[in-house]
Amino acid sequence: MIDLYSWPTSNGHKVHIMLEECGLPYRAHPVVIGKGEQFQPWFLKISPNNKTPAMIDRDGPGGQEISLFESGAILFYLAEKAGRFFPTEPGKRHDCMQWLMFQMSSVGPMLGQAHVFYKYGPDHHPREKLEVGIERYVRQANRLYNVMDLHLATREWFAAGEYTIADMAVFPWLRMPSFHGVEIDEYPNVKRWRDRIAERPAVLRALEVLKSNNRFVKHSDEEWDLQFGATQFARRDASGKIV
Ligand SMILES: N[C@@H](CCC(=O)N[C@@H](CS)C(=O)NCC(=O)O)C(=O)O
């Protein structure tokens, strides 16, 4: 049985999608990041970077328990476990891996920063203090959408000519373009690809996972502090205690 410690954000959704696509049995446990549950000692043991999602598979390699953090690593693990959504032919595997890495290194971090500066930041800081960040990350977001739009102009899927973990990794990040200052109609190939994935029954099920926990409208001061402010960046020991 797989225990998933997660939250209904883009990084959580990636793994929820893969689990639903594969039909692997799992239990989803909420880690309420707006309340600081990511800093609990037990969670830091499996996710030392204090980020969701993290996973424990009680029936890992050789029947041994394994715990993993980082959504890309979890997707890769699940693909190997299920033997699905990660091609077997070497050239296709590398193609899939490079687009998975593209998501992990560019789409997630850049769009995530755009959300902080452009979407959430103005509720907590004067706009003039955020200008450089807003400009940089909204530009990065649009640059990345253009890269993806050109790529998808001649392809149905991100990699290997088939639906893979690379598509599952990118998709949740592109559900709310207005959060990162992007007008989706300017990127019609991305829109076509995205809307097609959004119709998949497993994706629809995945987007419901832990959904009832998410009452996000805008961050309270406490939530901002925990995720993006002083408490997030306070120096801690291995147990999560601020030192
Ligand atoms: N690279 C990580 C990023 C994970 C991440 O940023 N998770 C966010 C939610 S989307 C989180 O748990 N934030 C809590 C915190 O920063 O304290 C992954 O892909 O798993």
The ligand as a MOL file (V3000), in Angstrom:
LIG
                    3D

  0  0  0     0  0            999 V3000
M  V30 BEGIN CTAB
M  V30 COUNTS 20 19 0 0 0
M  V30 BEGIN ATOM
M  V30 1 N 10.2740 20.3720 -6.2570 0
M  V30 2 C 9.2560 19.9890 -5.3100 0
M  V30 3 C 8.4200 21.1920 -4.9780 0
M  V30 4 C 7.3620 20.8670 -3.9580 0
M  V30 5 C 6.6640 22.1070 -3.4130 0
M  V30 6 O 7.0670 23.2500 -3.6800 0
M  V30 7 N 5.5810 21.8690 -2.6330 0
M  V30 8 C 4.8530 22.9450 -2.0240 0
M  V30 9 C 3.3840 22.8440 -2.3960 0
M  V30 10 S 3.1920 22.9790 -4.1490 0
M  V30 11 C 4.9720 22.8270 -0.5180 0
M  V30 12 O 4.8050 21.7690 0.0320 0
M  V30 13 N 5.2570 23.9440 0.1670 0
M  V30 14 C 5.3860 23.9910 1.5820 0
M  V30 15 C 6.5150 24.8660 2.0400 0
M  V30 16 O 7.1970 25.4450 1.1890 0
M  V30 17 O 6.7370 24.9650 3.2380 0
M  V30 18 C 8.3980 18.8700 -5.9090 0
M  V30 19 O 8.1940 18.9110 -7.1210 0
M  V30 20 O 7.9450 17.9730 -5.1750 0
M  V30 END ATOM
M  V30 BEGIN BOND
M  V30 1 1 1 2
M  V30 2 1 2 3
M  V30 3 1 2 18
M  V30 4 1 3 4
M  V30 5 1 4 5
M  V30 6 2 5 6
M  V30 7 1 5 7
M  V30 8 1 7 8
M  V30 9 1 8 9
M  V30 10 1 8 11
M  V30 11 1 9 10
M  V30 12 2 11 12
M  V30 13 1 11 13
M  V30 14 1 13 14
M  V30 15 1 14 15
M  V30 16 2 15 16
M  V30 17 1 15 17
M  V30 18 2 18 19
M  V30 19 1 18 20
M  V30 END BOND
M  V30 END CTAB
M  END
